[in-house]
Amino acid sequence: MRHFEVEPGGHTPHHQHDYEHEILVLKGHGVAKSEQGERSIGAGDVIWVPANELHQFQNPGPEPLEFICLIPAPEDCTS
């Protein structure tokens, strides 16, 4: 689990990785960009990002965009 805060006018890198992840937006409003296009996001929204999909989160608004990113444990992980 990771916590992110994107400042007004900022964005995350346009990137991809070999694992899925889930996003829970805590505060603010922004834009989620993916291979399917752009989607407005806001507090309370949940977003699923499939493995290997190019994606980016942008904050065009006047307030910070805050979200939590959850990454599932690998199937072979034992604890």
PDB file of N, CA, C and O in Angstrom:
ATOM      1  N   MET A   1       0.856  -1.164   0.000  1.00  0.00           N
ATOM      2  CA  MET A   1       0.000   0.000   0.000  1.00  0.00           C
ATOM      3  C   MET A   1       0.904   1.229   0.000  1.00  0.00           C
ATOM      4  O   MET A   1       1.864   1.321   0.764  1.00  0.00           O
ATOM      5  N   ARG A   2       0.565   2.172  -0.883  1.00  0.00           N
ATOM      6  CA  ARG A   2       1.340   3.419  -0.960  1.00  0.00           C
ATOM      7  C   ARG A   2       0.381   4.606  -0.973  1.00  0.00           C
ATOM      8  O   ARG A   2      -0.727   4.503  -1.499  1.00  0.00           O
ATOM      9  N   HIS A   3       0.793   5.707  -0.409  1.00  0.00           N
ATOM     10  CA  HIS A   3       0.006   6.937  -0.371  1.00  0.00           C
ATOM     11  C   HIS A   3       0.659   7.944  -1.318  1.00  0.00           C
ATOM     12  O   HIS A   3       1.875   8.135  -1.290  1.00  0.00           O
ATOM     13  N   PHE A   4      -0.166   8.590  -2.163  1.00  0.00           N
ATOM     14  CA  PHE A   4       0.341   9.585  -3.109  1.00  0.00           C
ATOM     15  C   PHE A   4      -0.415  10.891  -2.927  1.00  0.00           C
ATOM     16  O   PHE A   4      -1.602  10.895  -2.603  1.00  0.00           O
ATOM     17  N   GLU A   5       0.276  11.986  -3.135  1.00  0.00           N
ATOM     18  CA  GLU A   5      -0.347  13.303  -3.196  1.00  0.00           C
ATOM     19  C   GLU A   5       0.210  14.009  -4.419  1.00  0.00           C
ATOM     20  O   GLU A   5       1.418  14.215  -4.533  1.00  0.00           O
ATOM     21  N   VAL A   6      -0.684  14.381  -5.338  1.00  0.00           N
ATOM     22  CA  VAL A   6      -0.290  15.070  -6.562  1.00  0.00           C
ATOM     23  C   VAL A   6      -0.710  16.530  -6.405  1.00  0.00           C
ATOM     24  O   VAL A   6      -1.893  16.836  -6.257  1.00  0.00           O
ATOM     25  N   GLU A   7       0.258  17.408  -6.439  1.00  0.00           N
ATOM     26  CA  GLU A   7       0.000  18.837  -6.239  1.00  0.00           C
ATOM     27  C   GLU A   7      -0.799  19.418  -7.417  1.00  0.00           C
ATOM     28  O   GLU A   7      -0.782  18.853  -8.511  1.00  0.00           O
ATOM     29  N   PRO A   8      -1.500  20.546  -7.198  1.00  0.00           N
ATOM     30  CA  PRO A   8      -2.234  21.194  -8.281  1.00  0.00           C
ATOM     31  C   PRO A   8      -1.318  21.439  -9.492  1.00  0.00           C
ATOM     32  O   PRO A   8      -0.202  21.938  -9.352  1.00  0.00           O
ATOM     33  N   GLY A   9      -1.813  21.080 -10.667  1.00  0.00           N
ATOM     34  CA  GLY A   9      -1.043  21.231 -11.895  1.00  0.00           C
ATOM     35  C   GLY A   9      -0.049  20.098 -12.129  1.00  0.00           C
ATOM     36  O   GLY A   9       0.638  20.085 -13.150  1.00  0.00           O
ATOM     37  N   GLY A  10       0.039  19.155 -11.207  1.00  0.00           N
ATOM     38  CA  GLY A  10       1.018  18.075 -11.313  1.00  0.00           C
ATOM     39  C   GLY A  10       0.438  16.796 -11.891  1.00  0.00           C
ATOM     40  O   GLY A  10      -0.747  16.721 -12.214  1.00  0.00           O
ATOM     41  N   HIS A  11       1.296  15.794 -12.013  1.00  0.00           N
ATOM     42  CA  HIS A  11       0.872  14.496 -12.541  1.00  0.00           C
ATOM     43  C   HIS A  11       1.884  13.426 -12.147  1.00  0.00           C
ATOM     44  O   HIS A  11       3.029  13.729 -11.811  1.00  0.00           O
ATOM     45  N   THR A  12       1.452  12.192 -12.194  1.00  0.00           N
ATOM     46  CA  THR A  12       2.364  11.071 -12.020  1.00  0.00           C
ATOM     47  C   THR A  12       3.018  10.800 -13.376  1.00  0.00           C
ATOM     48  O   THR A  12       2.549  11.310 -14.393  1.00  0.00           O
ATOM     49  N   PRO A  13       4.087  10.011 -13.410  1.00  0.00           N
ATOM     50  CA  PRO A  13       4.671   9.647 -14.707  1.00  0.00           C
ATOM     51  C   PRO A  13       3.661   8.841 -15.538  1.00  0.00           C
ATOM     52  O   PRO A  13       2.814   8.139 -14.987  1.00  0.00           O
ATOM     53  N   HIS A  14       3.762   8.950 -16.849  1.00  0.00           N
ATOM     54  CA  HIS A  14       2.971   8.098 -17.751  1.00  0.00           C
ATOM     55  C   HIS A  14       3.763   6.800 -17.833  1.00  0.00           C
ATOM     56  O   HIS A  14       4.829   6.759 -18.447  1.00  0.00           O
ATOM     57  N   HIS A  15       3.244   5.734 -17.213  1.00  0.00           N
ATOM     58  CA  HIS A  15       4.049   4.538 -17.034  1.00  0.00           C
ATOM     59  C   HIS A  15       3.204   3.263 -17.047  1.00  0.00           C
ATOM     60  O   HIS A  15       1.976   3.311 -17.125  1.00  0.00           O
ATOM     61  N   GLN A  16       3.884   2.140 -16.971  1.00  0.00           N
ATOM     62  CA  GLN A  16       3.228   0.842 -16.862  1.00  0.00           C
ATOM     63  C   GLN A  16       4.138  -0.070 -16.062  1.00  0.00           C
ATOM     64  O   GLN A  16       5.334   0.193 -15.936  1.00  0.00           O
ATOM     65  N   HIS A  17       3.572  -1.145 -15.521  1.00  0.00           N
ATOM     66  CA  HIS A  17       4.342  -2.137 -14.794  1.00  0.00           C
ATOM     67  C   HIS A  17       3.657  -3.482 -14.918  1.00  0.00           C
ATOM     68  O   HIS A  17       2.519  -3.564 -15.380  1.00  0.00           O
ATOM     69  N   ASP A  18       4.338  -4.529 -14.510  1.00  0.00           N
ATOM     70  CA  ASP A  18       3.842  -5.882 -14.770  1.00  0.00           C
ATOM     71  C   ASP A  18       2.923  -6.426 -13.669  1.00  0.00           C
ATOM     72  O   ASP A  18       2.785  -7.641 -13.524  1.00  0.00           O
ATOM     73  N   TYR A  19       2.309  -5.555 -12.911  1.00  0.00           N
ATOM     74  CA  TYR A  19       1.345  -5.978 -11.888  1.00  0.00           C
ATOM     75  C   TYR A  19       0.142  -5.047 -11.908  1.00  0.00           C
ATOM     76  O   TYR A  19       0.263  -3.865 -12.231  1.00  0.00           O
ATOM     77  N   GLU A  20      -1.007  -5.584 -11.563  1.00  0.00           N
ATOM     78  CA  GLU A  20      -2.207  -4.757 -11.441  1.00  0.00           C
ATOM     79  C   GLU A  20      -2.130  -3.947 -10.160  1.00  0.00           C
ATOM     80  O   GLU A  20      -1.332  -4.253  -9.273  1.00  0.00           O
ATOM     81  N   HIS A  21      -2.948  -2.928 -10.062  1.00  0.00           N
ATOM     82  CA  HIS A  21      -3.125  -2.250  -8.791  1.00  0.00           C
ATOM     83  C   HIS A  21      -4.470  -1.553  -8.741  1.00  0.00           C
ATOM     84  O   HIS A  21      -5.112  -1.300  -9.761  1.00  0.00           O
ATOM     85  N   GLU A  22      -4.868  -1.254  -7.527  1.00  0.00           N
ATOM     86  CA  GLU A  22      -6.145  -0.609  -7.271  1.00  0.00           C
ATOM     87  C   GLU A  22      -5.869   0.743  -6.614  1.00  0.00           C
ATOM     88  O   GLU A  22      -4.954   0.883  -5.804  1.00  0.00           O
ATOM     89  N   ILE A  23      -6.676   1.722  -6.981  1.00  0.00           N
ATOM     90  CA  ILE A  23      -6.513   3.083  -6.481  1.00  0.00           C
ATOM     91  C   ILE A  23      -7.781   3.481  -5.733  1.00  0.00           C
ATOM     92  O   ILE A  23      -8.889   3.244  -6.216  1.00  0.00           O
ATOM     93  N   LEU A  24      -7.623   4.084  -4.560  1.00  0.00           N
ATOM     94  CA  LEU A  24      -8.731   4.668  -3.824  1.00  0.00           C
ATOM     95  C   LEU A  24      -8.432   6.151  -3.685  1.00  0.00           C
ATOM     96  O   LEU A  24      -7.455   6.531  -3.040  1.00  0.00           O
ATOM     97  N   VAL A  25      -9.276   7.003  -4.293  1.00  0.00           N
ATOM     98  CA  VAL A  25      -9.083   8.449  -4.231  1.00  0.00           C
ATOM     99  C   VAL A  25      -9.621   8.945  -2.897  1.00  0.00           C
ATOM    100  O   VAL A  25     -10.784   8.722  -2.561  1.00  0.00           O
ATOM    101  N   LEU A  26      -8.757   9.622  -2.140  1.00  0.00           N
ATOM    102  CA  LEU A  26      -9.124  10.110  -0.808  1.00  0.00           C
ATOM    103  C   LEU A  26      -9.617  11.553  -0.826  1.00  0.00           C
ATOM    104  O   LEU A  26     -10.599  11.887  -0.163  1.00  0.00           O
ATOM    105  N   LYS A  27      -8.922  12.419  -1.600  1.00  0.00           N
ATOM    106  CA  LYS A  27      -9.250  13.849  -1.624  1.00  0.00           C
ATOM    107  C   LYS A  27      -8.982  14.420  -3.004  1.00  0.00           C
ATOM    108  O   LYS A  27      -8.159  13.909  -3.764  1.00  0.00           O
ATOM    109  N   GLY A  28      -9.697  15.492  -3.309  1.00  0.00           N
ATOM    110  CA  GLY A  28      -9.455  16.229  -4.532  1.00  0.00           C
ATOM    111  C   GLY A  28     -10.138  15.626  -5.746  1.00  0.00           C
ATOM    112  O   GLY A  28     -10.930  14.688  -5.648  1.00  0.00           O
ATOM    113  N   HIS A  29      -9.803  16.197  -6.893  1.00  0.00           N
ATOM    114  CA  HIS A  29     -10.331  15.753  -8.181  1.00  0.00           C
ATOM    115  C   HIS A  29      -9.187  15.708  -9.172  1.00  0.00           C
ATOM    116  O   HIS A  29      -8.204  16.436  -9.033  1.00  0.00           O
ATOM    117  N   GLY A  30      -9.316  14.856 -10.168  1.00  0.00           N
ATOM    118  CA  GLY A  30      -8.266  14.755 -11.163  1.00  0.00           C
ATOM    119  C   GLY A  30      -8.734  14.003 -12.387  1.00  0.00           C
ATOM    120  O   GLY A  30      -9.930  13.839 -12.626  1.00  0.00           O
ATOM    121  N   VAL A  31      -7.761  13.550 -13.157  1.00  0.00           N
ATOM    122  CA  VAL A  31      -8.011  12.808 -14.388  1.00  0.00           C
ATOM    123  C   VAL A  31      -7.141  11.560 -14.367  1.00  0.00           C
ATOM    124  O   VAL A  31      -5.935  11.627 -14.128  1.00  0.00           O
ATOM    125  N   ALA A  32      -7.775  10.420 -14.620  1.00  0.00           N
ATOM    126  CA  ALA A  32      -7.048   9.162 -14.785  1.00  0.00           C
ATOM    127  C   ALA A  32      -6.944   8.900 -16.279  1.00  0.00           C
ATOM    128  O   ALA A  32      -7.962   8.789 -16.962  1.00  0.00           O
ATOM    129  N   LYS A  33      -5.724   8.800 -16.790  1.00  0.00           N
ATOM    130  CA  LYS A  33      -5.502   8.510 -18.200  1.00  0.00           C
ATOM    131  C   LYS A  33      -5.088   7.054 -18.329  1.00  0.00           C
ATOM    132  O   LYS A  33      -4.266   6.563 -17.556  1.00  0.00           O
ATOM    133  N   SER A  34      -5.661   6.365 -19.308  1.00  0.00           N
ATOM    134  CA  SER A  34      -5.299   4.973 -19.564  1.00  0.00           C
ATOM    135  C   SER A  34      -5.395   4.729 -21.063  1.00  0.00           C
ATOM    136  O   SER A  34      -5.663   5.649 -21.837  1.00  0.00           O
ATOM    137  N   GLU A  35      -5.176   3.498 -21.461  1.00  0.00           N
ATOM    138  CA  GLU A  35      -5.269   3.144 -22.875  1.00  0.00           C
ATOM    139  C   GLU A  35      -6.708   3.242 -23.375  1.00  0.00           C
ATOM    140  O   GLU A  35      -6.939   3.296 -24.583  1.00  0.00           O
ATOM    141  N   GLN A  36      -7.676   3.266 -22.460  1.00  0.00           N
ATOM    142  CA  GLN A  36      -9.093   3.403 -22.832  1.00  0.00           C
ATOM    143  C   GLN A  36      -9.524   4.863 -22.922  1.00  0.00           C
ATOM    144  O   GLN A  36     -10.653   5.142 -23.329  1.00  0.00           O
ATOM    145  N   GLY A  37      -8.653   5.800 -22.553  1.00  0.00           N
ATOM    146  CA  GLY A  37      -8.989   7.213 -22.622  1.00  0.00           C
ATOM    147  C   GLY A  37      -8.813   7.890 -21.270  1.00  0.00           C
ATOM    148  O   GLY A  37      -8.053   7.429 -20.419  1.00  0.00           O
ATOM    149  N   GLU A  38      -9.540   9.006 -21.091  1.00  0.00           N
ATOM    150  CA  GLU A  38      -9.448   9.789 -19.868  1.00  0.00           C
ATOM    151  C   GLU A  38     -10.748   9.700 -19.092  1.00  0.00           C
ATOM    152  O   GLU A  38     -11.829   9.592 -19.672  1.00  0.00           O
ATOM    153  N   ARG A  39     -10.630   9.747 -17.774  1.00  0.00           N
ATOM    154  CA  ARG A  39     -11.798   9.662 -16.902  1.00  0.00           C
ATOM    155  C   ARG A  39     -11.602  10.625 -15.738  1.00  0.00           C
ATOM    156  O   ARG A  39     -10.537  10.650 -15.121  1.00  0.00           O
ATOM    157  N   SER A  40     -12.632  11.420 -15.437  1.00  0.00           N
ATOM    158  CA  SER A  40     -12.585  12.288 -14.266  1.00  0.00           C
ATOM    159  C   SER A  40     -12.695  11.435 -13.011  1.00  0.00           C
ATOM    160  O   SER A  40     -13.480  10.489 -12.956  1.00  0.00           O
ATOM    161  N   ILE A  41     -11.901  11.778 -12.008  1.00  0.00           N
ATOM    162  CA  ILE A  41     -11.925  11.046 -10.745  1.00  0.00           C
ATOM    163  C   ILE A  41     -12.054  12.020  -9.580  1.00  0.00           C
ATOM    164  O   ILE A  41     -11.688  13.191  -9.687  1.00  0.00           O
ATOM    165  N   GLY A  42     -12.580  11.517  -8.469  1.00  0.00           N
ATOM    166  CA  GLY A  42     -12.719  12.341  -7.273  1.00  0.00           C
ATOM    167  C   GLY A  42     -12.786  11.475  -6.034  1.00  0.00           C
ATOM    168  O   GLY A  42     -12.789  10.247  -6.117  1.00  0.00           O
ATOM    169  N   ALA A  43     -12.840  12.126  -4.885  1.00  0.00           N
ATOM    170  CA  ALA A  43     -12.855  11.440  -3.593  1.00  0.00           C
ATOM    171  C   ALA A  43     -13.914  10.345  -3.571  1.00  0.00           C
ATOM    172  O   ALA A  43     -15.064  10.569  -3.948  1.00  0.00           O
ATOM    173  N   GLY A  44     -13.510   9.156  -3.123  1.00  0.00           N
ATOM    174  CA  GLY A  44     -14.400   8.015  -3.039  1.00  0.00           C
ATOM    175  C   GLY A  44     -14.348   7.096  -4.241  1.00  0.00           C
ATOM    176  O   GLY A  44     -14.844   5.972  -4.170  1.00  0.00           O
ATOM    177  N   ASP A  45     -13.762   7.536  -5.344  1.00  0.00           N
ATOM    178  CA  ASP A  45     -13.666   6.683  -6.536  1.00  0.00           C
ATOM    179  C   ASP A  45     -12.627   5.587  -6.331  1.00  0.00           C
ATOM    180  O   ASP A  45     -11.611   5.785  -5.665  1.00  0.00           O
ATOM    181  N   VAL A  46     -12.906   4.435  -6.917  1.00  0.00           N
ATOM    182  CA  VAL A  46     -11.988   3.304  -6.914  1.00  0.00           C
ATOM    183  C   VAL A  46     -11.657   2.979  -8.365  1.00  0.00           C
ATOM    184  O   VAL A  46     -12.554   2.907  -9.205  1.00  0.00           O
ATOM    185  N   ILE A  47     -10.383   2.785  -8.660  1.00  0.00           N
ATOM    186  CA  ILE A  47      -9.923   2.559 -10.027  1.00  0.00           C
ATOM    187  C   ILE A  47      -9.087   1.295 -10.056  1.00  0.00           C
ATOM    188  O   ILE A  47      -8.223   1.099  -9.202  1.00  0.00           O
ATOM    189  N   TRP A  48      -9.337   0.436 -11.033  1.00  0.00           N
ATOM    190  CA  TRP A  48      -8.524  -0.762 -11.238  1.00  0.00           C
ATOM    191  C   TRP A  48      -7.635  -0.527 -12.447  1.00  0.00           C
ATOM    192  O   TRP A  48      -8.119  -0.153 -13.515  1.00  0.00           O
ATOM    193  N   VAL A  49      -6.335  -0.746 -12.281  1.00  0.00           N
ATOM    194  CA  VAL A  49      -5.379  -0.606 -13.373  1.00  0.00           C
ATOM    195  C   VAL A  49      -4.809  -1.995 -13.659  1.00  0.00           C
ATOM    196  O   VAL A  49      -4.099  -2.553 -12.822  1.00  0.00           O
ATOM    197  N   PRO A  50      -5.113  -2.562 -14.839  1.00  0.00           N
ATOM    198  CA  PRO A  50      -4.589  -3.891 -15.171  1.00  0.00           C
ATOM    199  C   PRO A  50      -3.069  -3.877 -15.332  1.00  0.00           C
ATOM    200  O   PRO A  50      -2.469  -2.833 -15.590  1.00  0.00           O
ATOM    201  N   ALA A  51      -2.468  -5.035 -15.176  1.00  0.00           N
ATOM    202  CA  ALA A  51      -1.024  -5.170 -15.399  1.00  0.00           C
ATOM    203  C   ALA A  51      -0.669  -4.746 -16.824  1.00  0.00           C
ATOM    204  O   ALA A  51      -1.416  -5.018 -17.764  1.00  0.00           O
ATOM    205  N   ASN A  52       0.456  -4.091 -16.973  1.00  0.00           N
ATOM    206  CA  ASN A  52       1.031  -3.674 -18.257  1.00  0.00           C
ATOM    207  C   ASN A  52       0.247  -2.596 -18.992  1.00  0.00           C
ATOM    208  O   ASN A  52       0.508  -2.353 -20.170  1.00  0.00           O
ATOM    209  N   GLU A  53      -0.706  -1.942 -18.333  1.00  0.00           N
ATOM    210  CA  GLU A  53      -1.454  -0.865 -18.993  1.00  0.00           C
ATOM    211  C   GLU A  53      -0.776   0.477 -18.727  1.00  0.00           C
ATOM    212  O   GLU A  53      -0.467   0.806 -17.582  1.00  0.00           O
ATOM    213  N   LEU A  54      -0.545   1.255 -19.796  1.00  0.00           N
ATOM    214  CA  LEU A  54      -0.023   2.609 -19.636  1.00  0.00           C
ATOM    215  C   LEU A  54      -1.069   3.450 -18.914  1.00  0.00           C
ATOM    216  O   LEU A  54      -2.247   3.423 -19.271  1.00  0.00           O
ATOM    217  N   HIS A  55      -0.634   4.205 -17.888  1.00  0.00           N
ATOM    218  CA  HIS A  55      -1.571   5.013 -17.121  1.00  0.00           C
ATOM    219  C   HIS A  55      -0.858   6.209 -16.500  1.00  0.00           C
ATOM    220  O   HIS A  55       0.366   6.252 -16.380  1.00  0.00           O
ATOM    221  N   GLN A  56      -1.687   7.176 -16.111  1.00  0.00           N
ATOM    222  CA  GLN A  56      -1.177   8.397 -15.496  1.00  0.00           C
ATOM    223  C   GLN A  56      -2.318   9.059 -14.742  1.00  0.00           C
ATOM    224  O   GLN A  56      -3.477   8.956 -15.145  1.00  0.00           O
ATOM    225  N   PHE A  57      -1.992   9.739 -13.646  1.00  0.00           N
ATOM    226  CA  PHE A  57      -2.979  10.505 -12.893  1.00  0.00           C
ATOM    227  C   PHE A  57      -2.558  11.968 -12.924  1.00  0.00           C
ATOM    228  O   PHE A  57      -1.417  12.306 -12.609  1.00  0.00           O
ATOM    229  N   GLN A  58      -3.496  12.831 -13.309  1.00  0.00           N
ATOM    230  CA  GLN A  58      -3.223  14.261 -13.441  1.00  0.00           C
ATOM    231  C   GLN A  58      -4.107  15.042 -12.483  1.00  0.00           C
ATOM    232  O   GLN A  58      -5.229  14.639 -12.178  1.00  0.00           O
ATOM    233  N   ASN A  59      -3.580  16.164 -12.016  1.00  0.00           N
ATOM    234  CA  ASN A  59      -4.344  17.042 -11.143  1.00  0.00           C
ATOM    235  C   ASN A  59      -4.432  18.443 -11.745  1.00  0.00           C
ATOM    236  O   ASN A  59      -3.559  19.277 -11.506  1.00  0.00           O
ATOM    237  N   PRO A  60      -5.482  18.705 -12.524  1.00  0.00           N
ATOM    238  CA  PRO A  60      -5.649  20.043 -13.093  1.00  0.00           C
ATOM    239  C   PRO A  60      -6.324  21.015 -12.126  1.00  0.00           C
ATOM    240  O   PRO A  60      -6.463  22.197 -12.437  1.00  0.00           O
ATOM    241  N   GLY A  61      -6.742  20.531 -10.961  1.00  0.00           N
ATOM    242  CA  GLY A  61      -7.523  21.331 -10.019  1.00  0.00           C
ATOM    243  C   GLY A  61      -6.684  22.198  -9.095  1.00  0.00           C
ATOM    244  O   GLY A  61      -5.454  22.178  -9.149  1.00  0.00           O
ATOM    245  N   PRO A  62      -7.373  22.969  -8.238  1.00  0.00           N
ATOM    246  CA  PRO A  62      -6.704  23.895  -7.326  1.00  0.00           C
ATOM    247  C   PRO A  62      -6.289  23.270  -5.990  1.00  0.00           C
ATOM    248  O   PRO A  62      -5.616  23.921  -5.192  1.00  0.00           O
ATOM    249  N   GLU A  63      -6.682  22.016  -5.736  1.00  0.00           N
ATOM    250  CA  GLU A  63      -6.367  21.351  -4.472  1.00  0.00           C
ATOM    251  C   GLU A  63      -5.528  20.101  -4.747  1.00  0.00           C
ATOM    252  O   GLU A  63      -5.559  19.566  -5.855  1.00  0.00           O
ATOM    253  N   PRO A  64      -4.780  19.635  -3.745  1.00  0.00           N
ATOM    254  CA  PRO A  64      -4.036  18.388  -3.943  1.00  0.00           C
ATOM    255  C   PRO A  64      -4.975  17.221  -4.251  1.00  0.00           C
ATOM    256  O   PRO A  64      -6.097  17.168  -3.749  1.00  0.00           O
ATOM    257  N   LEU A  65      -4.509  16.296  -5.073  1.00  0.00           N
ATOM    258  CA  LEU A  65      -5.192  15.039  -5.370  1.00  0.00           C
ATOM    259  C   LEU A  65      -4.482  13.979  -4.546  1.00  0.00           C
ATOM    260  O   LEU A  65      -3.279  13.764  -4.699  1.00  0.00           O
ATOM    261  N   GLU A  66      -5.235  13.312  -3.665  1.00  0.00           N
ATOM    262  CA  GLU A  66      -4.634  12.353  -2.741  1.00  0.00           C
ATOM    263  C   GLU A  66      -5.263  10.986  -2.958  1.00  0.00           C
ATOM    264  O   GLU A  66      -6.486  10.863  -3.016  1.00  0.00           O
ATOM    265  N   PHE A  67      -4.421   9.950  -3.079  1.00  0.00           N
ATOM    266  CA  PHE A  67      -4.954   8.603  -3.263  1.00  0.00           C
ATOM    267  C   PHE A  67      -4.030   7.557  -2.669  1.00  0.00           C
ATOM    268  O   PHE A  67      -2.845   7.794  -2.431  1.00  0.00           O
ATOM    269  N   ILE A  68      -4.617   6.386  -2.437  1.00  0.00           N
ATOM    270  CA  ILE A  68      -3.875   5.221  -1.973  1.00  0.00           C
ATOM    271  C   ILE A  68      -3.807   4.232  -3.126  1.00  0.00           C
ATOM    272  O   ILE A  68      -4.797   4.012  -3.824  1.00  0.00           O
ATOM    273  N   CYS A  69      -2.648   3.643  -3.324  1.00  0.00           N
ATOM    274  CA  CYS A  69      -2.425   2.635  -4.360  1.00  0.00           C
ATOM    275  C   CYS A  69      -2.194   1.297  -3.651  1.00  0.00           C
ATOM    276  O   CYS A  69      -1.300   1.176  -2.812  1.00  0.00           O
ATOM    277  N   LEU A  70      -2.998   0.308  -3.993  1.00  0.00           N
ATOM    278  CA  LEU A  70      -2.869  -1.023  -3.409  1.00  0.00           C
ATOM    279  C   LEU A  70      -2.347  -1.992  -4.459  1.00  0.00           C
ATOM    280  O   LEU A  70      -2.842  -2.022  -5.586  1.00  0.00           O
ATOM    281  N   ILE A  71      -1.356  -2.775  -4.089  1.00  0.00           N
ATOM    282  CA  ILE A  71      -0.770  -3.761  -5.001  1.00  0.00           C
ATOM    283  C   ILE A  71      -0.962  -5.134  -4.358  1.00  0.00           C
ATOM    284  O   ILE A  71      -0.465  -5.378  -3.258  1.00  0.00           O
ATOM    285  N   PRO A  72      -1.681  -6.031  -5.037  1.00  0.00           N
ATOM    286  CA  PRO A  72      -1.891  -7.369  -4.460  1.00  0.00           C
ATOM    287  C   PRO A  72      -0.580  -8.133  -4.273  1.00  0.00           C
ATOM    288  O   PRO A  72       0.376  -7.949  -5.026  1.00  0.00           O
ATOM    289  N   ALA A  73      -0.556  -8.980  -3.270  1.00  0.00           N
ATOM    290  CA  ALA A  73       0.610  -9.838  -3.049  1.00  0.00           C
ATOM    291  C   ALA A  73       0.695 -10.849  -4.174  1.00  0.00           C
ATOM    292  O   ALA A  73      -0.335 -11.285  -4.688  1.00  0.00           O
ATOM    293  N   PRO A  74       1.899 -11.229  -4.567  1.00  0.00           N
ATOM    294  CA  PRO A  74       2.051 -12.260  -5.595  1.00  0.00           C
ATOM    295  C   PRO A  74       1.390 -13.575  -5.143  1.00  0.00           C
ATOM    296  O   PRO A  74       1.306 -13.857  -3.948  1.00  0.00           O
ATOM    297  N   GLU A  75       0.928 -14.366  -6.110  1.00  0.00           N
ATOM    298  CA  GLU A  75       0.266 -15.614  -5.783  1.00  0.00           C
ATOM    299  C   GLU A  75       1.163 -16.569  -5.009  1.00  0.00           C
ATOM    300  O   GLU A  75       0.676 -17.371  -4.212  1.00  0.00           O
ATOM    301  N   ASP A  76       2.466 -16.487  -5.239  1.00  0.00           N
ATOM    302  CA  ASP A  76       3.374 -17.399  -4.568  1.00  0.00           C
ATOM    303  C   ASP A  76       3.858 -16.867  -3.224  1.00  0.00           C
ATOM    304  O   ASP A  76       4.727 -17.469  -2.592  1.00  0.00           O
ATOM    305  N   CYS A  77       3.298 -15.738  -2.785  1.00  0.00           N
ATOM    306  CA  CYS A  77       3.688 -15.146  -1.516  1.00  0.00           C
ATOM    307  C   CYS A  77       3.040 -15.894  -0.352  1.00  0.00           C
ATOM    308  O   CYS A  77       1.823 -16.076  -0.321  1.00  0.00           O
ATOM    309  N   THR A  78       3.849 -16.318   0.584  1.00  0.00           N
ATOM    310  CA  THR A  78       3.314 -16.989   1.777  1.00  0.00           C
ATOM    311  C   THR A  78       3.781 -16.197   2.991  1.00  0.00           C
ATOM    312  O   THR A  78       4.940 -15.792   3.080  1.00  0.00           O
ATOM    313  N   SER A  79       2.876 -15.990   3.902  1.00  0.00           N
ATOM    314  CA  SER A  79       3.260 -15.240   5.111  1.00  0.00           C
ATOM    315  C   SER A  79       2.588 -15.806   6.322  1.00  0.00           C
ATOM    316  O   SER A  79       2.790 -15.307   7.430  1.00  0.00           O
TER     317      SER A  79
END
